[in-house]
Amino acid sequence: MCWRPTCWVRRASAGSKLDVEDDVTNILIFGVTGMTGGAVAEAALGCAWFRVTGFTRMLQGEAYDELVSKGVSVFTGDMNKPYTIKEAMDNIDTVFLTTTYWETMNAETEYQQGFNVVTAAVQCQVKHIIYVGAEYSMVTAAERCKCLEGKAMIENYIVSTGIPYTIVRLGFYFENFLSLFKPHQTSKNDFAIALPMANHGLNCGSIIDFGHCIAKLALRPDTYVFKTLKLATSYLTVTDIAEKLNTYFPDLNFYNPKIPLSAYRKFDFEGATELTTMFAHYRSLHEWDRTTAMELYSYNRTFEQWLKDTDRVLLEIIFENMDNFASDNVFRDAVNVERAIFTDQRTIDEKRNKHSPIIQLEAHNENSFREQQEMMKKKLLDTVPLTYFFQSIFSSGSSQKTEKELSLTNQEKSRHAMRCKLFSEAHQKTDNLSCDRSRSKISNQEVKETEI
């Protein structure tokens, strides 16, 4: 059903026969199996005014079957083969294009793929093309950034062709914290947010919200044609993000390690240099005006609201990290005992912060939005070849981690010592509980004493 409140299809009575074929927008989405293209497809599929065609190289597989089951007309082709692109654009009104550097690690290849799509769109007289670009200039940039260079060249080519276009520049995705830039465990209950932004702000937002914004502007080409839009729903420093995570998950400690760009560049993984130059560029950006994003989609969420919708997925990732961090898993054992206690002692919920990760993991009222977050997490893992980026950056004995670079403030050290003490006490008390002991017999006072 269409998500527009004024949509007459939405307000029509159930069972009535409607004909919207005359006004429907046929949209072709490149990168439909990826995170960005997938978000646009999901938003478009929720509106009766779209007919969605996805362009992909996949001939079969889970992602392919999922698209077909949702009603996407899938066209199999290759962005490196122009003739397959032209075939896909038959009877297409709007093209949504996103390109990636990380698949080939080559800016020229990325540009050539974008060039092929834009050229085909011009030849097929497509009415509107929407491209996810980047706010980057090779002339004014302090350092060459290969992962943004190709996008800048594609932007320039689109403008030069005269085709009706809208270029969108998207902020840093909140969903990156579910995979590529997930919090990394540095001790029993401390997690570093590994973004080398120091105290600089970051324009950011949820890719799902961005998907709705893009779908909305595709329905209003006359309003946004020949324009470049910057879309973000928040402007946060890494410290802001860590503080919000600490507020939402009081049993855990997140912090900003303030990694210098010079140290980040030396990390031993493919793409470290490119990411360093990208974050150096992000440091130079000022806060974007968020008016356009709100005009396009008034339900855009803040980071706190996104956390509320995504907490379970994020916690699963955090606990996976805990499992891999130490063989004894002292903290995880204590959490498992407490989870068993709280399963049968629901009344204790009122005595604990409602945002405790233990309570959050017990929430089983899944909704469609959380399922979509799971899908986004999977798509990011499937489409980005750099999944091993930070596996050993913060591991003990890492040659790249220095005391100076990852040191905690005195206040954070004190907080960390207190948390470790509390976790140790909780674990000592829970060790005496036998596995078959009936949790219903534990008094509220005993449970309160084992609270973390």
QUISUL-V42861 format. One record per pair of residues at least 24 apart in sequence whose C-alpha atoms are under 7 Angstrom apart, sorted by the first residue. I is the first residue (numbers start at 1). J is the second residue. D is the distance in Angstrom with one decimal. If there is no record, write none. Layout:
# QUISUL-V42861
{{I	J	D} {I	J	D}}
This chain:
# QUISUL-V42861
{{1	46	5.3} {1	47	5.5} {1	48	6.3} {2	46	5.3} {2	47	3.6} {2	48	5.5} {3	46	6.5} {3	47	6.1} {23	49	7.0} {24	49	4.7} {24	50	5.5} {24	51	6.8} {25	49	6.0} {25	50	4.9} {25	51	6.2} {25	93	6.1} {26	50	5.9} {26	51	4.8} {26	52	6.2} {26	92	5.2} {26	93	5.2} {26	94	6.4} {27	51	6.2} {27	52	5.3} {27	53	6.2} {27	92	6.0} {27	93	6.0} {27	94	4.7} {27	95	5.7} {28	52	6.3} {28	53	4.8} {28	54	5.8} {28	55	7.0} {28	92	6.5} {28	94	6.3} {28	95	4.9} {28	96	6.1} {29	53	6.2} {29	54	4.9} {29	55	6.0} {29	95	6.1} {29	96	4.8} {29	97	6.4} {30	54	6.3} {30	55	5.0} {30	56	7.0} {30	96	6.2} {30	97	5.2} {30	98	6.3} {31	55	6.6} {31	56	6.6} {31	98	6.3} {32	56	6.8} {33	63	6.5} {33	379	7.0} {34	379	5.6} {34	380	6.8} {34	383	5.9} {35	376	5.7} {35	379	5.5} {35	380	5.8} {36	207	6.6} {39	207	6.5} {39	208	5.3} {39	211	4.8} {40	211	4.2} {40	212	6.5} {40	214	6.6} {40	215	6.1} {43	211	6.0} {43	212	5.2} {43	215	6.2} {44	215	5.7} {79	113	5.3} {79	116	6.8} {79	117	6.9} {80	113	5.7} {82	116	5.7} {85	117	6.5} {85	120	6.6} {86	120	5.5} {89	124	6.8} {92	126	6.5} {93	126	5.5} {93	127	5.3} {93	128	6.6} {94	126	6.3} {94	127	6.1} {94	128	4.8} {94	129	5.6} {95	128	6.4} {95	129	4.7} {95	130	6.1} {96	129	6.0} {96	130	4.8} {96	131	6.1} {97	130	6.1} {97	131	4.9} {97	132	6.6} {98	131	6.0} {98	132	5.3} {101	147	5.4} {102	384	6.7} {102	385	6.9} {103	384	6.9} {103	385	6.4} {107	146	5.8} {107	147	6.5} {107	149	6.3} {107	150	4.7} {108	150	6.4} {110	150	5.8} {111	150	4.9} {111	151	6.9} {111	153	6.6} {111	154	5.9} {114	154	6.1} {115	154	6.6} {118	158	6.6} {122	163	6.3} {127	164	6.4} {128	164	5.1} {128	165	5.5} {128	221	6.9} {129	164	6.5} {129	165	4.8} {129	166	6.4} {130	165	5.8} {130	166	4.8} {130	167	5.8} {131	166	6.5} {131	167	4.9} {131	168	6.2} {132	167	6.0} {132	168	5.0} {132	169	5.8} {133	167	6.1} {133	168	5.9} {133	169	5.3} {134	169	5.3} {135	169	6.6} {143	277	6.7} {145	274	6.2} {145	277	5.3} {145	278	6.0} {146	274	6.3} {147	274	6.2} {164	225	5.9} {164	226	6.0} {165	225	5.5} {165	226	5.1} {166	224	6.4} {166	225	5.4} {166	226	5.6} {166	227	5.2} {166	228	5.9} {167	227	6.4} {167	228	4.6} {167	229	6.2} {168	228	5.8} {168	229	4.8} {168	230	5.9} {168	231	7.0} {169	229	6.1} {169	230	4.8} {169	231	6.1} {170	230	6.2} {170	231	5.1} {170	232	6.4} {171	203	5.0} {171	204	4.1} {171	205	6.0} {171	231	6.3} {171	232	5.1} {172	203	6.1} {172	204	4.2} {172	205	6.3} {173	204	5.8} {173	205	5.4} {173	206	5.3} {173	207	5.7} {174	204	6.7} {174	205	5.6} {174	206	5.1} {175	206	6.5} {175	207	7.0} {178	314	6.0} {178	377	6.2} {179	377	6.6} {179	381	6.8} {180	387	6.3} {184	394	6.9} {185	321	6.6} {186	394	5.9} {186	395	6.9} {188	331	6.8} {189	252	5.7} {189	253	6.1} {190	252	6.6} {190	253	4.8} {190	254	5.8} {191	253	6.2} {191	254	4.7} {191	255	6.4} {192	254	5.8} {192	255	5.2} {192	256	5.9} {192	257	6.0} {193	238	7.0} {193	255	6.3} {193	256	5.5} {193	257	6.9} {194	257	7.0} {196	258	6.1} {196	259	4.9} {196	260	6.1} {196	261	6.1} {196	264	7.0} {196	279	6.7} {197	238	6.9} {197	258	7.0} {197	279	6.6} {197	283	6.4} {198	258	4.7} {198	259	6.7} {199	237	6.0} {200	237	5.7} {200	283	5.8} {201	235	6.0} {201	236	5.0} {201	237	4.2} {202	235	5.3} {202	236	5.2} {202	237	5.9} {203	232	5.8} {203	234	5.9} {203	235	4.6} {203	236	6.7} {203	287	6.4} {203	288	6.8} {204	232	5.2} {204	233	6.1} {204	234	5.3} {204	235	6.1} {205	232	5.3} {205	233	5.0} {205	234	6.0} {209	300	5.6} {212	297	6.4} {213	293	6.6} {213	296	5.1} {213	297	5.4} {216	296	6.0} {217	296	6.8} {230	288	6.8} {231	290	6.6} {231	292	7.0} {231	293	5.3} {232	288	7.0} {232	290	5.9} {232	293	6.5} {233	290	6.0} {233	293	6.9} {233	300	6.5} {233	301	6.8} {233	302	6.4} {234	302	6.3} {235	287	6.3} {244	304	6.9} {248	355	5.6} {249	355	6.0} {249	356	5.5} {249	357	6.0} {250	356	6.3} {251	356	6.5} {251	452	6.9} {257	405	6.8} {257	406	4.9} {257	407	7.0} {258	405	6.8} {259	405	5.8} {263	400	7.0} {267	393	7.0} {267	400	6.2} {269	389	5.9} {309	370	6.2} {310	370	6.2} {310	373	6.7} {312	360	6.4} {312	361	5.9} {313	374	6.9} {315	357	6.8} {331	423	6.6} {334	426	6.6} {334	427	5.0} {334	430	6.6} {337	430	6.6} {341	439	5.7} {344	439	6.4} {344	440	6.1} {345	440	6.8} {422	452	6.0} {423	452	6.3} {426	450	5.2} {426	451	6.9} {426	452	6.6}}
